[in-house]
Amino acid sequence: MDLPVVVGECSTRLRWARRLRAVGAVRRTPDLTQILDICYARPGGVELCLDAVGPSPLPAGPVATVVRIDGCPGWGPGDRSAALAPFANPALARAGFLTVAISVRDSGQAVFPAQLDDVEAALRWLRRNPLGLPIDPSCVGIWGQSAGGHLAALAGLAEGSAVRAVVTISGPSDLVRGGGAMSIDRPSPVTALVGGHLERLGAASPVAHVRADAPPFLIVHGTRDETVPYEQAERLHRALCVAGSDSRLLPIVGGHHNLRRDPQAPYEGQVWHRVANEAVRFFQRHLFGVG
């Protein structure tokens, strides 16, 4: 479906429409524009794609942009379409952001730091902006859940990172000190991430990269998380505060890895909408300068 372009719109938006039609995967609802399955990189021949979601029609000028990395079973095969849940990227798009959900190589395809390389490749794609999307490269945030939260934190803490705000939900922060499903004394998702090279665990831990000039963080974590212990959130928050960085820890009291009181419940419900609202306010404050 074509982008919503009306007679008399500026030539910039018309150029966007022509480029995006060539992608062949543009959808819209009354309030959202979706551009799906855009290839942003091919490391080692593996095609990595992204989905962009923004207001409808797309803004005429550059706007703050937020990257989403969704959770997957222990850095395994993920599904970026989860970011199309109403409490994920659509919530930000309705608040005026352009959003991008990315796929990254899983630990069965490549070991760390390949996953961080992929996130940084997506950030470079945004700066190049080959489709002419309304991206403000100086105003980029990132958020993710579980393994995606781990990668979001690492990308925000990378030296020279252009990321200006980070939200991590249920994300590991210290792979050297495990717990829950984060075992390092036997095969686990953590050891698979580093290909069994345990000496890489420190480099793969966000807490090891905390610095005074880190971007602001919102850290969301269930206090009863059975997969990534709540202490992981506390360690990252404490390290950021000690370094003099801006960090807020939002505990979800009684919440498991899915932020729900029932660990078998689906990843949805009121708590996820609450987290989305907190993320919107956080990004508005740090990317829009509102609030």
C-alpha positions in Angstrom: 0.0 0.0 0.0 1.2 3.5 -0.9 2.2 6.0 1.7 -0.4 8.7 2.5 0.7 11.4 0.1 -1.7 14.2 -0.7 -1.6 16.9 -3.5 0.4 19.9 -2.4 2.7 18.2 0.0 6.3 19.2 0.0 8.7 17.7 -2.5 10.7 16.0 0.3 7.7 13.9 1.3 7.1 13.0 -2.3 10.7 11.8 -2.7 10.2 9.7 0.5 7.1 8.1 -1.0 8.8 7.2 -4.2 11.7 5.6 -2.4 9.5 3.7 0.1 7.2 2.3 -2.7 10.3 0.6 -4.0 10.7 -1.3 -0.8 7.4 -2.9 -1.5 6.3 -3.4 2.1 4.5 -0.2 3.2 1.3 -0.4 5.3 -0.7 2.2 7.1 -3.5 2.6 9.5 -5.3 5.8 10.3 -2.5 6.8 12.7 0.6 4.7 11.8 2.8 4.2 8.9 4.7 0.9 8.7 7.7 0.1 6.4 8.6 -3.5 6.8 11.4 -5.9 5.8 14.1 -3.3 5.0 17.5 -5.0 4.7 20.1 -2.9 6.6 23.2 -5.2 6.5 24.4 -8.6 5.3 27.2 -9.7 7.6 28.7 -13.0 6.5 25.9 -13.3 4.0 23.2 -13.2 6.7 20.5 -10.7 5.7 19.5 -8.4 8.6 16.3 -6.5 8.3 14.4 -3.8 10.1 10.8 -2.5 10.4 10.1 1.2 10.7 7.0 2.5 12.3 6.0 6.2 12.5 3.0 8.5 12.6 0.7 8.7 9.6 1.5 10.6 7.6 5.2 10.6 8.2 6.5 14.0 9.5 7.8 16.5 7.0 11.0 17.0 8.9 13.4 15.0 11.0 12.2 13.6 14.3 13.6 11.7 17.3 14.1 8.1 16.4 14.1 5.1 18.7 15.5 1.6 17.9 13.9 -1.5 19.4 15.6 -4.8 20.0 13.1 -7.4 21.2 13.8 -10.3 23.4 14.6 -13.8 22.2 15.3 -17.1 24.0 18.9 -16.5 25.2 20.2 -14.6 22.3 18.7 -17.2 20.0 16.5 -16.7 17.0 14.2 -13.7 17.6 11.2 -12.2 16.0 11.4 -8.4 15.5 7.6 -8.4 14.7 7.0 -8.5 18.5 7.9 -4.8 18.4 4.6 -4.2 16.5 2.7 -5.0 19.7 0.6 -2.0 20.7 2.7 -1.4 23.9 6.0 -1.5 22.0 7.0 0.7 19.0 3.5 1.7 18.1 3.1 3.4 21.5 6.2 5.6 20.7 5.1 6.2 17.1 1.7 7.5 18.3 3.7 9.9 20.6 5.5 11.4 17.6 8.6 9.3 17.4 9.9 7.4 14.4 10.7 3.8 15.5 12.8 1.0 14.1 12.8 -2.7 15.1 15.9 -4.6 14.1 17.0 -8.2 13.7 20.4 -9.3 14.8 22.4 -12.5 14.4 21.7 -15.0 17.0 24.3 -16.9 19.0 23.9 -20.0 16.7 24.9 -17.8 13.7 27.7 -15.8 15.3 29.2 -15.3 18.7 29.7 -12.0 20.6 30.5 -9.3 19.7 28.7 -10.0 16.4 25.3 -9.1 18.0 26.6 -5.7 19.1 28.2 -5.2 15.7 24.8 -5.7 14.2 23.1 -3.1 16.4 25.9 -0.6 15.6 25.4 -1.4 11.9 21.7 -0.5 12.2 22.7 2.8 13.9 25.0 3.5 11.0 22.2 2.7 8.6 20.0 5.3 10.4 22.7 7.9 10.1 23.1 7.2 6.3 19.4 7.1 6.0 19.3 5.7 2.4 15.5 5.8 2.2 15.3 9.4 3.3 13.1 8.7 6.3 12.4 11.6 8.7 15.3 10.6 11.0 17.1 13.0 13.3 20.5 11.3 13.6 21.4 13.6 16.6 18.4 12.4 18.5 18.4 8.6 18.7 17.3 6.4 21.6 17.3 2.6 22.0 15.2 0.2 24.0 15.0 -3.6 24.3 13.7 -6.4 26.4 15.6 -9.4 27.9 18.5 -10.2 25.5 17.4 -7.1 23.5 17.7 -5.0 26.7 21.3 -6.3 27.2 22.2 -5.3 23.7 20.5 -1.9 24.1 22.5 -1.2 27.2 25.8 -2.2 25.5 25.0 0.0 22.4 24.3 2.9 24.6 27.5 2.5 26.6 29.8 1.9 23.6 32.5 4.4 23.1 31.5 7.1 20.7 27.9 6.0 20.7 25.4 8.4 19.3 22.6 7.0 21.5 21.1 9.6 23.7 18.8 7.6 25.9 18.4 3.9 26.8 15.5 1.8 28.2 16.4 -1.8 29.2 13.7 -4.2 30.3 14.6 -7.4 32.1 18.0 -7.2 30.6 21.2 -8.9 31.8 23.9 -6.5 32.9 26.7 -8.6 34.4 27.3 -11.9 32.7 30.2 -12.8 34.9 27.9 -13.0 37.9 24.9 -15.1 36.8 21.9 -16.6 38.5 18.6 -17.7 37.2 19.1 -19.0 33.6 22.4 -17.2 33.4 24.7 -20.1 34.3 28.4 -19.9 33.3 29.6 -23.2 35.0 27.7 -25.3 32.4 26.3 -24.8 28.9 23.7 -22.0 28.9 22.5 -19.1 26.8 25.3 -17.0 28.3 28.1 -19.5 27.4 26.6 -19.9 23.9 26.7 -16.1 23.4 30.4 -16.1 23.9 31.0 -19.4 22.1 32.3 -21.0 25.3 35.0 -18.3 25.6 34.4 -17.3 29.2 37.1 -14.7 29.1 34.7 -12.6 26.9 32.0 -12.4 29.5 33.4 -9.2 31.0 33.5 -7.4 27.6 29.9 -8.6 27.0 28.7 -7.1 30.3 27.2 -3.6 30.3 28.4 -3.0 33.8 32.0 -3.2 32.5 31.4 -0.3 30.2 29.7 2.2 32.5 31.1 5.7 32.2 30.3 9.2 33.6 29.1 10.5 30.3 26.8 7.6 29.6 23.4 8.5 28.2 20.4 8.5 30.6 19.0 5.0 31.5 15.6 3.7 32.5 16.0 0.2 33.9 12.8 -1.8 34.2 12.9 -5.2 35.9 10.6 -7.6 37.7 11.6 -8.2 41.3 10.9 -12.0 41.0 12.5 -12.5 37.6 13.4 -16.2 37.4 15.5 -15.9 34.2 17.5 -12.7 34.8 17.7 -12.0 38.5 16.6 -8.6 39.7 20.0 -8.1 41.1 21.3 -7.6 37.6 19.2 -4.4 37.3 20.4 -3.2 40.7 24.1 -3.7 39.7 23.7 -1.7 36.5 21.7 1.1 38.2 24.3 1.3 41.0 27.2 1.4 38.7 25.6 4.2 36.6 24.8 6.2 39.8 28.4 5.8 41.2 29.8 7.0 37.8 27.6 10.1 38.0 25.3 9.1 35.2 21.5 9.6 35.1 19.8 6.3 35.9 16.3 5.4 37.1 15.4 1.9 38.3 11.8 1.0 38.0 11.1 -2.3 39.9 8.0 -4.2 38.9 7.1 -5.6 42.3 6.3 -9.3 42.1 7.0 -9.4 38.4 8.7 -12.3 36.7 10.8 -12.2 33.5 7.5 -11.4 31.7 6.8 -8.6 34.2 3.7 -10.6 35.3 2.9 -12.2 38.6 2.3 -15.5 36.8 5.6 -16.5 35.1 3.6 -18.6 32.5 1.4 -15.6 31.4 1.9 -14.1 28.0 4.1 -11.0 27.5 1.2 -8.6 27.5 -1.3 -6.9 29.8 -1.6 -3.8 31.8 2.0 -3.8 33.1 3.4 -3.7 29.6 1.2 -0.7 28.8 2.5 1.0 32.0 6.1 0.3 30.9 5.3 1.7 27.5 3.9 4.9 29.0 7.1 5.2 31.2 9.3 4.7 28.1 7.3 7.4 26.2 7.8 9.9 29.0 11.5 9.0 29.4 12.2 9.4 25.6 10.2 12.6 25.4 12.2 14.1 28.3 15.6 13.1 26.9 15.0 13.2 23.1 12.3 15.9 22.8 13.3 17.9 25.9 9.7 17.7 27.2 8.9 17.3 30.9 
